[in-house]
Amino acid sequence: MPRFTYLYDTYCGWCYAGAPVISALVEADAEITMHHRLLFAPEHAQKMGAGLGAMIEQHDARAEQLSGQPFSDLYRENILRAPEEKLDSSLTAAAAALVHDQGAKVEMALARRLQKARWEEGRSAQDADYITEILREDFGVDAPLSEGQEPALNMARETETLMHQYGLSGVPVLIMERDDALYNVALSDYYRQPDEIVTLLT
């Protein structure tokens, strides 16, 4: 049975595009370890009004076309076209850290729920109250997001080390280890047929 390592960031549009593929792998009980990247750290956060939103909208259109994942009008209006909105994944990274020890199924379920909040419901990356509510009501986590901040930074450092080790520069990345060999699995091969990813388990 192969083992998998998944490197991602909740607010990466291409990670959202490939999320059904990873979910299918997780639900098939594959051995998979997830590592949140903290790709959009607060110290480097840019505002959408600086031209970032328009650029992201172009990339999102491509991701939606290829994957079929919905990028809603609410998201475009409330996030991409909101001048003061920042691209900052620190809160969702903290949320991921709070459930990481529960395994890939729980962490991926949280990622999917937070992705829905962003790309379908148009919720701000800075809506700490809503993220806290999701953690409490959907995952039974009562800890404040602040408790996940340091573990999230540690996870991000581990992920950066793995990316350097594999010679990678971006996410999402799905690495498969089989018979002591490593393979970089292209999620785009499974966009329109996510369940086909389970063929890698045989």
MOQUIKA-V632814 format. One line per field, one symbol per residue. ss: DSSP state (@ for helix, = for strand, . for the rest). phi: phi as a letter, one per 30 degrees, with the letter a starting at -180 (. if undefined). psi: psi as a letter, one per 20 degrees, with the letter a starting at -180 (. if undefined). A space follows every 10 residues. Layout:
ss=???
phi=???
psi=???
//
This chain:
ss=..======.. ..@@@@@.@@ @@@@@@@... ======.... .@@@..=@@@ .@@@@@@@@@ @@@@@@@... ..@@@@@@@@ .....=...@ @@@@@@@@@@ @@.@@@@@@@ @@@@@@@@@@ .......@@@ @@@@@@@@@. ....@@@@@@ @@@@@@@@@@ @@@@@@.... ..======.. =====.@@@@ ...@@@@@@@ @.
phi=.dcbbccabe cddddddced ddddddddid dbccbddhdc dddcdcdddd jdedddeddd ddddddcidd cddeddddcd ccecdcdbcd ddddddddce ddjddddddd edddddeddc cidddcdddd ddddeddcbi ccddeedcdd eddddddddd ddddddicbb bdbccccbhi ccbcdddddc ecbedddddd dc
psi=prqqppprph jphhhghjgh ghghggijkq oppqophlhn qhijpqqhij igghghhghh hghgghhjpp orhgggghfh johipqnokh ghggghhhig iirhgghhgg ggghgghghg ikqqijmhgg gggggghhjk oiqqhhiigg hhgggggggh gghggikqir qqpoppoplj qppopohhij gimhiihihi i.
//
